[in-house]
Amino acid sequence: MLDLRPDCERCGRDLPPDADARICTYECTFCPECVDGPMANVCPNCGGGFERRPIRPAAMLAKHPASTVRHYKP
């Protein structure tokens, strides 16, 4: 199951489950401003590209909540 991470790994911006976020195939998670700007659509962790993170429907979000583990490291 997709790990809905709560923050951008580059800038720390909050990314709630319904936010516009980008993920790579390893589920590295970033905000669109970081991906489209300085990262130029290349994941710094794996070198891959990004896709828009899907939105988990509310009923499924209640059953399988988003992660609370933050990945931003200042």
N, C-alpha and C positions, 0 to 999 in steps of 0.2 A: 504494500500500500504506500502511496506517495506520502512523504513526510512533509507536511505543510509547515515550513520553518517560519518563525515569527519576525525575522529581521533580515535586512540586507547585510550580506557578509562583508561588503566594502565600506559602507557609510553608517550602518547601524540603524537606518530608518525602520520604523515599525511597519510590518507587512502582515496585517490581519488576514485571516483566511479568504476574505472576499476582495483583497487588494489586487491591483495590477502588479504582478511580480513575474520575474523571468527565472527559469530553471534550466540547468544543463542535464545531461543524461545521468549524472551522479547526484542530482537533486541539489547542487549548489544553488543558492537562492540570492537574487539581487534585485534591486529596484530598477525600473526601466531607465531612469536618469543615468545611473551608473553604467548599465549595459549599453545604452545608445550613445553615451558620451565617452568618457575616458577609457572604458573597457573595449570599445569598438566591436561589440558582440563576440568577444573571445573570453572564455572562462579562464581566469588566472590559475585555477587549480588543476584543470584537466586539458585545457587548450581547445575544448569543443565550443560549439555555438549554443545559442539559447532559444527557448520557445516560451510562449506565455504559459504561466502556471494555471492549470484548470481550477475552476471554482467547485468546491465540494458542496453538494446540496445540503441545506440546513438539516434535514432529517438524518443524513449520513454524518454530518459534522457533529451532531449530538451523540451519535453512536461511536464515531471514530474522531475524537477532537484533534485539533491542530497541536503541534508540538509547542512546548513552552521553553525549550532549550535554545538559547540565543547563540549565534555563531560569529557575531561581530567581535573582532579583536583589535582594539585601538592601537 
